[in-house]
Amino acid sequence: MIRPFLLSLACGLALSACSDPATTARYAIAPQPTETTLPNRLGQAELREVSLPQYASGQEIAYQTEDGALRSTPDNIWADDPPRAVTLALARQISAVSGATVIAEPWPLSEGPQRRIEVRVEQFLARADGVVQLTGVYFVTPAGLTSGRDVMRSFDVTVPIAEAGPAAIAQAQSAAIAELARRIAQLD
């Protein structure tokens, strides 16, 4: 059952690599539409740049093959620098789902943030079994003169990849970020 997905993923990536060499396909990590509104537990929060593993912070879209290797092709790249894109999408998604004001660092407003959020991603991978896995830990701490408690939570998010190819990987990664945003907004 896994093999057909891997074969179609490999074929889809190989076919896109065989396209016109002058054309490079760029894919965006984009905030997802929000369906629920959660209580605002963060207030105004500064999100530090998300720390990604090396394979996930490069321009090429990485994916795992059945032998466990991580592969990529220069013909399919991210539309923006991945740490920046993930940080901006996560900030926007947390704000949209909770009503909090979450802004990527540096903080641009005259009144400082109430909290700081730091996300350290350990794995952000399109796995060979047809899912994107996003694991790591996040921290929410009081900022400046604001009192409160520190929060530290581990996360492990998996999202199925709908079909083969880099566009589906980008969609699944965007959905994984949306789920992480929901968890951070709830301090889950």
C-alpha positions in Angstrom: 0.0 0.0 0.0 2.9 2.3 0.7 4.7 1.4 -2.5 2.2 2.9 -4.9 2.4 6.2 -3.1 6.2 6.1 -3.1 6.2 5.2 -6.8 3.8 8.0 -7.7 5.7 10.5 -5.5 9.0 9.6 -7.1 7.5 9.7 -10.6 5.8 13.0 -9.9 9.0 14.5 -8.7 11.1 13.0 -11.5 8.7 14.2 -14.2 8.8 17.7 -12.8 12.6 17.5 -12.8 12.5 16.6 -16.5 10.6 19.7 -17.4 12.1 22.7 -19.1 15.4 23.2 -17.3 14.9 27.0 -17.5 11.8 26.7 -15.4 12.0 26.2 -11.7 8.8 25.5 -9.8 8.4 27.5 -6.6 5.9 26.4 -3.9 4.7 28.5 -1.0 3.9 27.6 2.6 0.7 29.5 3.1 -1.6 30.1 6.1 -4.8 28.0 5.9 -8.3 29.2 6.2 -9.5 29.1 9.8 -12.7 27.3 10.8 -12.7 27.9 14.6 -12.0 30.8 16.9 -10.2 29.9 20.0 -9.9 32.1 23.1 -7.0 34.6 23.1 -4.6 33.2 25.6 -1.5 34.9 24.3 -2.4 38.6 24.0 0.4 40.4 22.1 3.2 37.9 21.4 6.5 38.0 19.5 7.3 34.9 17.6 11.0 34.3 17.2 12.2 32.8 13.9 11.3 29.2 13.9 14.3 26.9 14.1 14.2 24.2 11.4 16.5 21.2 10.7 19.0 21.7 8.0 17.2 19.6 5.4 14.0 21.6 6.0 15.7 25.0 6.0 17.1 24.7 2.5 15.5 26.0 -0.7 14.9 22.5 -2.2 11.8 20.6 -1.1 13.0 17.5 0.7 11.1 14.2 0.8 12.0 10.8 2.2 12.3 7.7 0.0 11.6 4.1 1.0 15.3 3.5 1.7 15.1 6.3 4.4 17.2 8.8 2.4 16.1 12.4 2.2 16.1 13.6 -1.4 15.3 16.8 -3.3 15.7 18.3 -6.7 16.7 21.8 -7.6 13.7 22.1 -10.0 11.2 22.2 -7.0 12.0 24.8 -4.5 10.3 26.9 -1.8 9.0 30.3 -2.8 10.6 31.9 0.2 13.3 31.2 2.7 11.8 28.3 4.7 12.5 29.6 8.3 11.0 33.0 7.3 8.0 31.4 5.5 7.2 29.1 8.4 7.6 31.8 11.0 5.3 34.3 9.1 2.7 31.6 8.3 2.7 30.4 11.9 2.3 33.9 13.3 -0.5 34.7 11.0 -2.2 31.4 11.7 -2.0 31.8 15.5 -3.4 35.3 15.2 -6.2 34.2 12.8 -7.4 31.3 14.9 -7.2 33.0 18.3 -7.5 36.8 17.9 -4.1 37.2 19.5 -1.6 39.7 18.0 1.3 37.4 17.1 4.1 39.1 15.1 7.4 37.6 13.9 10.5 39.2 15.4 11.7 41.9 15.5 8.7 43.5 17.4 7.7 46.6 15.4 5.2 48.2 17.8 5.9 50.9 20.4 4.3 48.9 23.2 6.2 45.7 23.8 4.8 42.2 23.6 3.3 40.4 26.6 4.8 37.1 25.6 7.5 35.6 23.5 7.1 32.3 21.6 9.9 30.2 20.4 9.5 27.1 18.3 12.2 24.5 17.8 11.4 22.0 15.1 13.1 18.7 15.2 11.5 17.1 12.2 9.5 18.6 9.3 9.5 15.8 6.7 7.4 14.4 3.9 7.8 10.8 5.0 8.0 7.8 2.7 4.7 6.5 4.1 2.7 9.5 2.7 2.5 11.8 5.6 4.2 15.1 6.6 5.5 14.9 10.2 6.2 18.0 12.2 7.7 17.4 15.6 9.5 19.6 18.1 9.0 21.8 21.1 7.6 25.3 21.7 8.1 27.7 24.5 5.8 30.6 25.6 7.4 33.0 28.1 6.4 36.3 29.7 8.1 39.3 28.1 9.4 42.5 29.7 7.5 43.4 32.9 4.6 41.0 32.2 4.1 38.4 34.8 3.1 34.8 34.1 4.4 31.3 33.9 6.6 29.7 31.4 5.0 27.1 29.1 6.9 24.4 27.3 5.1 21.8 25.2 6.3 19.1 22.8 4.3 18.6 19.6 4.0 15.8 17.1 1.7 16.6 14.1 1.1 14.3 11.2 -0.9 15.3 8.1 -1.5 13.0 5.1 -0.1 14.0 1.8 -3.1 14.0 -0.6 -1.2 13.0 -3.8 2.3 12.8 -5.2 4.4 15.8 -6.0 5.8 18.9 -4.4 2.5 20.9 -4.5 0.9 18.3 -2.3 3.9 18.3 0.1 3.6 22.1 0.4 -0.1 21.8 1.1 0.4 19.1 3.7 3.2 21.2 5.4 0.9 24.2 5.4 -1.8 22.1 7.1 0.8 20.9 9.7 1.7 24.5 10.5 -2.0 25.3 10.9 -2.4 22.5 13.4 0.7 23.6 15.3 -0.7 27.1 15.4 -4.0 25.8 16.9 -2.0 23.9 19.6 0.1 27.0 20.5 -3.0 29.2 20.6 -4.5 26.8 23.1 -1.2 26.3 24.9 -1.9 22.6 24.2 
